[in-house]
């Protein structure tokens, strides 16, 4: 620990954990940087592409199913946007009521949490904060497909009783079944877009460059709080990116 000068955090999950537990070391986060918004928008598109591809192999079409999105952060918002582009009006739930209003303003439905989860044919879970637990899994609609945008241990709380569900794996589609209900946990609850080599294009260089800039101002960072790269540095990165990648 004495040899660690700085921790650079680039995930929303990690950012939330540092908010809950004050870091002892200096931490700078790029997880909520406006430069990362571009990458997260493409992650949402990538999630939907992978979900659509997997469902089509199962003979299932998104357009004719009731789709729900849990979490209306940057990735959840992107998933909702791309569902709307396909003519699908998603039902959205976020624990933050301000986010629910934003979802409504973006033409999404915002019914109660129970309806969003228990009446869905498809669930996109994009909270990074244990969105579903055993009670939720027991009540989801038979045949519901559940897709995650991050690792299963961050997104779900698998507090099942031992052997409560029989689990069968068919090409990364894990069927959980018992005498009461059954559902499909795609990629066993891990990020579904990793199944198709998610590609962010040149936009990924924005946040990677910000991570490289982060140590420059390390002397100005404080422990026991989350620090951020200065806005002037972000603008400089954006200008450099535009010079290299702008086709016009």
C-alpha positions as CSV (number, residue, x, y, z in Angstrom):
1,X,0.0,0.0,0.0
2,X,2.9,2.4,0.8
3,X,4.1,2.1,-2.8
4,X,0.7,3.1,-4.4
5,X,0.6,6.7,-5.3
6,X,-2.8,6.9,-7.0
7,X,-5.8,4.8,-7.9
8,X,-7.6,5.6,-11.2
9,X,-11.1,4.3,-11.3
10,X,-13.0,4.0,-14.6
11,X,-16.1,1.9,-13.7
12,X,-19.4,3.1,-12.2
13,X,-19.4,0.1,-9.9
14,X,-16.0,1.1,-8.4
15,X,-17.1,4.8,-8.2
16,X,-20.2,3.8,-6.2
17,X,-18.0,1.7,-3.8
18,X,-15.7,4.7,-3.2
19,X,-18.7,6.8,-2.5
20,X,-19.8,4.3,0.2
21,X,-16.4,3.7,1.7
22,X,-14.0,6.7,1.9
23,X,-10.7,5.6,0.2
24,X,-7.6,5.8,2.3
25,X,-5.5,6.5,-0.7
26,X,-5.8,9.1,-3.4
27,X,-8.5,8.1,-5.9
28,X,-9.3,9.9,-9.2
29,X,-12.4,8.7,-11.1
30,X,-13.2,9.0,-14.8
31,X,-16.3,6.9,-14.5
32,X,-18.6,9.9,-14.7
33,X,-16.6,12.0,-17.0
34,X,-18.4,13.6,-19.9
35,X,-15.8,12.1,-22.1
36,X,-16.9,8.6,-21.0
37,X,-20.5,9.4,-22.0
38,X,-19.6,8.6,-25.6
39,X,-18.3,5.2,-24.7
40,X,-21.2,4.4,-22.5
41,X,-23.7,5.4,-25.2
42,X,-22.0,2.8,-27.5
43,X,-22.0,0.2,-24.7
44,X,-25.8,0.5,-24.5
45,X,-26.0,0.0,-28.3
46,X,-23.6,-3.0,-28.0
47,X,-25.8,-4.6,-25.2
48,X,-28.9,-4.3,-27.4
49,X,-27.1,-5.7,-30.4
50,X,-25.9,-8.8,-28.5
51,X,-29.3,-9.3,-26.9
52,X,-31.1,-9.1,-30.3
53,X,-28.6,-11.5,-31.9
54,X,-29.0,-14.0,-29.1
55,X,-32.8,-13.8,-29.1
56,X,-33.0,-14.2,-32.8
57,X,-31.1,-17.5,-32.6
58,X,-33.8,-18.6,-30.2
59,X,-36.5,-17.5,-32.6
60,X,-37.5,-14.6,-30.5
61,X,-38.1,-11.0,-31.7
62,X,-37.6,-8.0,-29.4
63,X,-40.2,-6.0,-31.2
64,X,-43.1,-8.2,-30.0
65,X,-42.0,-8.4,-26.4
66,X,-42.4,-6.3,-23.3
67,X,-39.0,-4.9,-22.5
68,X,-37.8,-3.4,-19.2
69,X,-34.7,-1.5,-18.2
70,X,-33.5,-1.3,-14.6
71,X,-31.4,1.7,-14.0
72,X,-31.5,4.9,-16.0
73,X,-27.8,5.9,-15.8
74,X,-25.8,6.4,-19.0
75,X,-25.9,2.8,-20.2
76,X,-29.6,2.3,-19.2
77,X,-30.5,5.5,-21.0
78,X,-28.6,4.3,-24.1
79,X,-30.4,0.9,-24.1
80,X,-33.8,2.7,-23.7
81,X,-32.9,5.1,-26.5
82,X,-32.0,2.2,-28.9
83,X,-35.1,0.3,-28.0
84,X,-37.2,3.3,-28.8
85,X,-35.3,3.5,-32.1
86,X,-36.6,0.0,-32.8
87,X,-40.1,1.1,-32.1
88,X,-40.1,-0.5,-28.6
89,X,-41.3,1.6,-25.7
90,X,-39.4,0.2,-22.6
91,X,-40.6,0.3,-19.1
92,X,-38.0,1.9,-16.9
93,X,-37.3,1.8,-13.2
94,X,-34.6,3.7,-11.3
95,X,-34.4,4.2,-7.5
96,X,-33.9,7.9,-8.1
97,X,-37.3,9.5,-8.9
98,X,-35.5,12.3,-10.8
99,X,-34.2,9.7,-13.2
100,X,-37.7,8.2,-13.6
101,X,-39.0,11.6,-14.6
102,X,-36.1,11.9,-17.1
103,X,-37.1,8.5,-18.5
104,X,-40.7,9.6,-18.9
105,X,-39.5,12.7,-20.6
106,X,-37.6,10.5,-23.0
107,X,-40.9,8.7,-23.9
108,X,-40.3,5.6,-21.7
109,X,-43.0,4.1,-19.5
110,X,-42.4,4.4,-15.8
111,X,-44.7,2.0,-13.9
112,X,-44.1,0.7,-10.4
113,X,-41.0,-1.4,-9.9
114,X,-43.0,-4.6,-9.5
115,X,-44.6,-4.2,-12.9
116,X,-41.3,-3.3,-14.5
117,X,-39.8,-6.6,-13.2
118,X,-42.6,-9.1,-12.9
119,X,-44.4,-8.4,-16.2
120,X,-41.4,-8.2,-18.4
121,X,-40.5,-10.6,-21.2
122,X,-37.0,-9.1,-21.4
123,X,-35.1,-7.3,-18.6
124,X,-32.0,-5.3,-19.2
125,X,-30.3,-4.7,-15.8
126,X,-28.1,-1.7,-15.8
127,X,-27.7,-0.6,-12.2
128,X,-24.4,-2.1,-11.0
129,X,-26.0,-2.3,-7.6
130,X,-27.7,-5.6,-6.9
131,X,-30.8,-4.8,-8.9
132,X,-32.5,-8.3,-8.5
133,X,-32.5,-10.6,-5.5
134,X,-34.0,-14.0,-4.8
135,X,-37.5,-12.7,-4.3
136,X,-37.4,-10.9,-7.6
137,X,-36.1,-14.0,-9.4
138,X,-38.9,-16.1,-7.9
139,X,-41.5,-13.7,-9.3
140,X,-40.3,-12.9,-12.8
141,X,-42.5,-14.0,-15.7
142,X,-42.0,-17.6,-17.0
143,X,-39.5,-17.5,-19.9
144,X,-38.2,-14.0,-19.1
145,X,-34.7,-13.3,-20.6
146,X,-32.5,-11.3,-18.2
147,X,-29.5,-9.4,-19.6
148,X,-26.8,-7.6,-17.6
149,X,-24.4,-4.8,-18.5
150,X,-21.8,-5.7,-15.9
151,X,-20.5,-8.6,-13.8
152,X,-23.1,-10.8,-12.1
153,X,-21.8,-10.3,-8.6
154,X,-22.3,-6.5,-9.0
155,X,-25.7,-6.7,-10.7
156,X,-27.5,-9.5,-8.9
157,X,-27.9,-10.9,-5.4
158,X,-27.9,-14.7,-5.8
159,X,-29.1,-15.5,-2.3
160,X,-31.0,-18.7,-3.4
161,X,-31.5,-21.6,-1.2
162,X,-29.1,-24.4,-2.1
163,X,-30.4,-26.4,-5.1
164,X,-33.5,-24.2,-5.3
165,X,-33.1,-23.9,-9.1
166,X,-32.0,-26.4,-11.6
167,X,-29.5,-24.7,-14.0
168,X,-29.0,-25.8,-17.6
169,X,-26.6,-24.1,-19.9
170,X,-27.3,-23.8,-23.7
171,X,-24.7,-21.7,-25.6
172,X,-24.4,-19.1,-22.7
173,X,-28.1,-19.0,-22.1
174,X,-28.6,-20.4,-18.5
175,X,-32.1,-21.7,-17.8
176,X,-33.0,-21.5,-14.1
177,X,-36.1,-23.6,-13.4
178,X,-38.0,-25.2,-10.6
179,X,-41.6,-26.1,-9.9
180,X,-42.7,-22.5,-9.5
181,X,-41.1,-20.6,-12.4
182,X,-38.3,-20.5,-15.0
183,X,-36.2,-17.8,-16.5
184,X,-33.1,-17.3,-18.7
185,X,-30.0,-15.6,-17.3
186,X,-27.9,-14.8,-20.4
187,X,-24.2,-15.3,-20.0
188,X,-25.1,-16.3,-16.4
189,X,-25.6,-12.7,-15.4
190,X,-22.4,-11.3,-16.8
191,X,-22.1,-8.5,-19.4
192,X,-23.8,-9.8,-22.5
193,X,-21.9,-7.6,-25.0
194,X,-18.7,-9.4,-24.2
195,X,-20.1,-12.4,-26.1
196,X,-19.7,-10.5,-29.3
197,X,-16.4,-8.7,-28.8
198,X,-18.0,-5.3,-28.0
199,X,-16.4,-2.6,-30.1
200,X,-16.3,1.1,-29.0
201,X,-14.3,2.3,-32.0
202,X,-12.1,5.5,-31.6
203,X,-14.3,6.8,-28.8
204,X,-12.6,4.6,-26.3
205,X,-9.4,6.6,-26.7
206,X,-11.2,9.6,-25.0
207,X,-11.4,8.1,-21.5
208,X,-8.2,6.2,-21.9
209,X,-6.4,9.5,-22.6
210,X,-8.1,11.0,-19.6
211,X,-6.8,8.2,-17.5
212,X,-3.3,9.0,-18.7
213,X,-3.8,12.7,-17.9
214,X,-5.0,11.8,-14.4
215,X,-1.6,11.5,-12.7
216,X,-0.5,14.9,-13.9
217,X,-2.6,16.7,-11.2
218,X,-2.0,14.0,-8.5
219,X,-0.4,16.5,-6.2
220,X,-3.7,18.4,-6.0
221,X,-5.7,15.3,-5.1
222,X,-6.8,14.5,-1.6
223,X,-7.3,11.1,0.1
224,X,-10.6,10.1,1.6
225,X,-12.6,11.6,-1.3
226,X,-13.1,11.0,-5.0
227,X,-11.1,13.4,-7.1
228,X,-11.6,14.3,-10.8
229,X,-9.6,15.4,-13.8
230,X,-9.9,19.1,-14.3
231,X,-12.3,20.3,-17.0
232,X,-9.6,22.2,-18.9
233,X,-7.7,18.9,-19.3
234,X,-10.9,17.2,-20.6
235,X,-11.4,20.0,-23.1
236,X,-7.8,19.6,-24.3
237,X,-8.3,15.9,-24.7
238,X,-11.5,16.5,-26.7
239,X,-9.7,19.0,-29.0
240,X,-6.8,16.5,-29.6
241,X,-9.4,13.7,-30.4
242,X,-11.2,15.9,-32.9
243,X,-8.0,16.8,-34.7
244,X,-7.2,13.1,-35.0
245,X,-10.6,11.6,-35.7
246,X,-12.9,14.2,-37.1
247,X,-13.6,13.2,-40.7
248,X,-14.5,16.8,-41.8
